[in-house]
Amino acid sequence: IQRTFQFKDFVHAMKFVTEVADAAEARQHHPDILIRYNKVTLTLSTHDAGGITEKDFEFAEMADKMVAS
């Protein structure tokens, strides 16, 4: 699963990345993160399972909620 989020500026993008990192550590489920100025791309897969699992969909939903709040 991959999604790109766009923010007002670099600082807001980095705040989101920090929130994602904290959530990833808490869940022990770490996305690949690409940062390009005000855009952040998250790529989710469950490496142990060799593909996409429910954990990835749950993490994606959580990331969407972070941006919405």
Kinemage of the C-alpha trace (Angstrom):
@kinemage 1
@onewidth
@group {chain A} dominant
@subgroup {mainchain}
@vectorlist {calphas} color= white
{ca ile a 1} P 0.000 0.000 0.000
{ca gln a 2} L 1.384 3.414 -0.862
{ca arg a 3} L 0.035 6.893 -0.287
{ca thr a 4} L 1.465 10.382 -0.627
{ca phe a 5} L 0.352 13.097 1.778
{ca gln a 6} L 0.854 16.788 1.002
{ca phe a 7} L 1.343 19.403 3.709
{ca lys a 8} L 1.549 23.181 3.964
{ca asp a 9} L 5.344 23.106 4.223
{ca phe a 10} L 8.369 21.051 5.267
{ca val a 11} L 7.840 21.644 8.998
{ca his a 12} L 4.287 20.271 8.886
{ca ala a 13} L 5.464 17.291 6.846
{ca met a 14} L 8.130 16.526 9.440
{ca lys a 15} L 5.621 16.768 12.300
{ca phe a 16} L 3.562 14.113 10.520
{ca val a 17} L 6.656 11.931 10.043
{ca thr a 18} L 7.379 12.176 13.773
{ca glu a 19} L 3.815 11.085 14.594
{ca val a 20} L 4.118 8.184 12.146
{ca ala a 21} L 7.454 7.139 13.657
{ca asp a 22} L 6.000 7.128 17.176
{ca ala a 23} L 3.006 5.064 16.041
{ca ala a 24} L 5.251 2.671 14.119
{ca glu a 25} L 7.430 2.046 17.154
{ca ala a 26} L 4.396 1.473 19.374
{ca arg a 27} L 3.011 -1.083 16.894
{ca gln a 28} L 6.366 -2.558 15.834
{ca his a 29} L 5.203 -2.054 12.254
{ca his a 30} L 7.427 0.306 10.281
{ca pro a 31} L 6.538 1.843 6.914
{ca asp a 32} L 9.055 2.984 4.338
{ca ile a 33} L 8.989 6.789 4.385
{ca leu a 34} L 9.983 9.117 1.548
{ca ile a 35} L 10.126 12.856 2.279
{ca arg a 36} L 10.173 15.441 -0.513
{ca tyr a 37} L 9.834 18.936 0.970
{ca asn a 38} L 6.100 19.127 1.797
{ca lys a 39} L 5.182 15.630 0.578
{ca val a 40} L 5.490 12.405 2.545
{ca thr a 41} L 5.007 9.019 0.914
{ca leu a 42} L 4.318 6.017 3.126
{ca thr a 43} L 4.772 2.523 1.717
{ca leu a 44} L 3.337 -0.289 3.816
{ca ser a 45} L 3.857 -4.022 3.639
{ca thr a 46} L 4.414 -6.773 6.159
{ca his a 47} L 7.865 -8.102 5.361
{ca asp a 48} L 7.481 -11.186 7.581
{ca ala a 49} L 4.348 -12.189 5.674
{ca gly a 50} L 5.824 -11.358 2.284
{ca gly a 51} L 3.044 -8.962 1.337
{ca ile a 52} L 0.172 -6.860 2.556
{ca thr a 53} L -1.760 -7.849 5.682
{ca glu a 54} L -4.475 -6.393 7.873
{ca lys a 55} L -1.733 -4.611 9.863
{ca asp a 56} L -0.958 -2.533 6.774
{ca phe a 57} L -4.573 -1.524 6.223
{ca glu a 58} L -4.905 -0.597 9.905
{ca phe a 59} L -1.732 1.506 9.778
{ca ala a 60} L -2.917 3.248 6.599
{ca glu a 61} L -6.237 4.091 8.236
{ca met a 62} L -4.418 5.466 11.275
{ca ala a 63} L -2.211 7.659 9.051
{ca asp a 64} L -5.302 9.023 7.288
{ca lys a 65} L -6.812 9.913 10.668
{ca met a 66} L -3.590 11.669 11.734
{ca val a 67} L -3.810 13.936 8.697
{ca ala a 68} L -7.537 14.570 9.168
{ca ser a 69} L -7.124 15.750 12.767
